[in-house]
Amino acid sequence: MRAEVIAWFADAGRDLPWRHSECSPWGVLVSEVMLQQTPVKRVLPHWEEWMQRWPTPADLAAEPSGEAVRAWSGLGYPRRALRLHACAQEIVEVHGGKVPADHEELRALPGIGEYTAAAVASFAFGIPATVVDTNIRRVEARAVTGNALPEKSYTRAEAVLAHDLMPNTTTIQGIDEANRWNAASMELGALVCKARTPLCEQCPVQHRCAWIKAGRPAPHYTPKGQAWEGTDRQVRGAMMAVLRGAEAPVAAELLRGVGHVETDIAELAALRHLKADAEQRERCLAGLLKDGLAAQTDAGVTLPA
């Protein structure tokens, strides 16, 4: 199965800049953080702009964290920007400005979880760590276990399966195959073995897929999509848009929507038109301040310094 998926990837894999041999480990790390819960097509322009502005961890560490948050516009989950900024600072202060190759040192960086550490080790340094993201879990669930979807949360059984599917990495050939398998199985899940509309006729391992052989049974649970309309995430996002676009501190009352204010500022108008009551607005503003995504000054609310 590994050989067939790797051969497919050699022909069908996307030409992404963070896969180029000249991409730095920092570029790989940035891509992995951006790609968390965000599709490639949205990440690409942001990654390119980010790498032009901050090509090294030192470049980002020298800027206020608020600039990282500002540049994160459109990617969602802006706390990732703060974590990446903190990560850059630690790389500079602890690792001499170079992304560490050691898996445990990667894992110890701010905001870097098990998946990201393994992915950077494998894709940036050629260290054959076992990489397991949602796409890989889905490929392995269908092809090997016959389930339509992986479990709701990552289980020990899935971890054992992922480890067992890796080649023998005591040889140079095995190390190369392991790193290719990580990238190829992830790409297969992203492009072909999709969650809702799998393109089984395009799959290089459909002839051995346990899910197909079982008659493509329905998922053993019903996945729930994330709501957006009316949620705190929507309100927080609208507040962040106001702060990103503001050239000066913004009065907290404007973010809370207190009183009637005529404005031609699109971001502020969009915030005021949300169906959010005073309690929700207050909660969202307090949350942004607590999370460090916004800062309260005497002049008003701003992005963090």
C-alpha positions, 0 to 999 in steps of 0.5 A: 500500500505504501508503494502505491500511495507514494507512486501516486503522490509522485504524479498527483501531489500538489506543487506547494512552496513549503515542499520545495527543497529550498524551503527553510525549516522555518517555512515548513513550521509556519506552513504547518501552523497555518494549515491547522484547520485552514485549507491550503488555498487560503493559506498559500497567499498568507504564507507567501506574504509572511515569508517575504516579511519574516523569512526567519524566526528572528525577523518575526521575533523582532516585531510586536506580537500585534503585527503577527495578529494583524497579518493573520487576518483571514486565517481564523483562530488568531491565537495561532499567530500569538503562539507562532510569535512566541515560538519565534522568540523562543527559537531565537532565545534558546536555539540561536535563531534556528528551528531545532531538528530534535523532536522533543525540542520541537515539541517544547516550543510554544504552541507546537503539539505532537502532530506539528513537531512530527511534521516539521521533523519529517518534512523539514529535516527528513527525520522519520517521525510518525505523522498523523493528521486528520487526513492520514487518520481517514485514509488509514481508517478506510483502507485498513480498518474499513471505517468510513471515518476515524474515531472522534478523537485520536485513540491509542489503536489509531496510534498503533496502526499509524506506527505499524504502517511505517516502514523499517527506518533503520535503513536509508531507504526506509527513512526516505520511504517513511517521509514520503509516506507521511506526505503521500498519505496526507495528500491522498486524504486531502485530494481523494479520500475526502471526508464527505465526497471521497473520489474512490475511482481516483484512489491508487489503493481502491483495490485493497481498501477495506471500506470499499470491500465492506460495501462503503458502510456509513460512518459509525457516528454523525460528524457535527460541523462547527457553527459560525452564525451568532457564535462568540467566534463570529463576534470575536472575529468581527472585533479583531477585524476592527482592531486590525483595520484601525489606525488608532486605539478603538474605544471599548464602547464602540466594540461593545456596541454601546449607543448609536454611532453612524460610521463609514468604517466597514469593519465597525459597521459589520460588527454593529450589525451582528445579532449579539446582545450586550452580554455576548459582546462584553464576554467576547471583548473580555475574552480577547483581552484575556487571551492577549489578542487585544490590549486595553490602554488609556487611549482605547483597545488595540492589538497587542504590543 
